[in-house]
Structures are given as structure tokens and as C-alpha cells.
Amino acid sequence: MANVVIVPISWQATGKAGSSRTVWSDLMPHEDIIRPAPELTTRVARLATGTLANALDKAGLHVNVISHIKPVAPGLRFVGPAVTVRESSGEHGSFTSEDFAVGSMIDAAQAGDAIVVDAGGAEFSTWGGMASLAAKVKGIAGLMVDGAVRDLEEIAEFQFPVFSRHMTPTTGRLRLRIEAINEPVDIDGVRVEPGDIVVADGTGAVCLPRERAEEVTLLAEQFALDDAAATRDIRDGMSFTQAMAKYRGI
């Protein structure tokens, strides 16, 4: 069973009925994630999202491709187990300033984790420049938001990988509230569970379910070998038509 972690924020938390969790009024309890072996994450980090998407197709998991959440600047990429966050949104004044507890997301993640936020596509900023700096210093791999972020120039300056549906100047303070950490979330129609491996690059993103990540990685590694062989053959004069016939995964 995963450990229970207490993240201090000013938020009225309620434990589940029958839960063994300890709940205080100023703390949000959540389950810690079960992380994949570091060796597996290292292997996945060598693979492009296109190669992983081919492997997901082969494994019957084509629905795990995230197509509409994009990097906020060119050249950004991250790989890491998902620390998931679910937010609700409303008009300005719907929530308190304390409800906008961005620090709790960072507190919940360890170095190498990816923070994945389901904001329901809201066009209010979940994240900005200072949060990017704090996450960068902690060693967090990256952030994905099905919602909005702001402070593009600072994010670029701090070189923290941020992927988002929207970019907006509008703050989420008084408009967004964290409802849960490390529960399943929906990102661009893809179910992401805590501990799933999320990979994001300039093409898009994919989610490798934790229970099948090894299987998908093995398939992707074979596709990558085919890509390398096809590259050599094309450089040696093989036509692209011939290469496509020989290597079905390119």
C-alpha cells in the first residue's frame, strides 16, 4: 500500500469514510505514488513520443496519446511518473486565496516526478514563473496542465518544461481550487493515474500506464531499433518506399 503523505496547506480536508487517514483542518492528506523503477524511466527517456505512440498502438492503448496539450516554448521535454492534481474552477471570487495552493503540488512531488494537473481546460492560470523556479530547484521533471499557465518569459528563463492547453495572463487565484492530489485525472480525454509514466516533447505527449509500462517500453525500443536501421539504409541509398516496406513501424 502506498504511504500517506501530509501536505500542509490552508484547506479544509475531509477524509474518506472508513479511511485510516489522519485529517487535520489545515492539512491535505493524499496517497504517495508508486514510482516505477528508475531504470525503466531512464529507458523511456531515450524514446520519442512518436515511437512510444507506435508502441501504444501495438499494445492496444492508442487512447493514451495526448494530442492537444503542447509545450509553451520550443525544445521542452520531460519524462516522469505522474503526481496528479485535480482542480475545480469558477468565476473570480468563487474560492479563497488559500484554495489556490500551488505549493501543495510542488510539495507532493519528488525530484524526477512530473506534475499533471486536470483543470478541466479552464482558461485561468494554474502555474507561473515563480512556481516553475521552485519546481526546477526541487528537481521536478516537468508540468502538464489541461488548463492554463502564464509568465512565459520566466518559464523560458528558468528552463522548466511546462506543457499546457492555454496561455493566459489571468491568475487562477480566487478562480481555482485544488480538490484532490494523487487521484486519477482526465487530461485531454486520457485517464492518467498516479505513478503512470508521462512523456512530453515537441510532438505531443503520451501516458504509459504503470502496470504496462515495461511492455510498452520493450515494444518502443524495437521500433527505435527499426528507425535507426532505416536511417542507415536511407543514407546508403534505399528509397523511402523501400524503407517503408521493410520497416513497418517508421
Secondary structure by P-SEA (a helix, b strand, c coil): cbbbbbbbccccccccccccccccccbbbbbbbbcccaaaaaaaaaccaaaaaaaaaaacccccccccccccccccccccccbbbbbbbbcccccccccccaaaaaaaccccbbbbbcccccccccccaaaaaaaaaacccbbbbcccccaaaaaaaaccccccccccccccccccccccccccccccccccccccbbbbccccccccccccaaaaaaaaaaaaaaaaaaaaaaaacccaaaaaaacccc
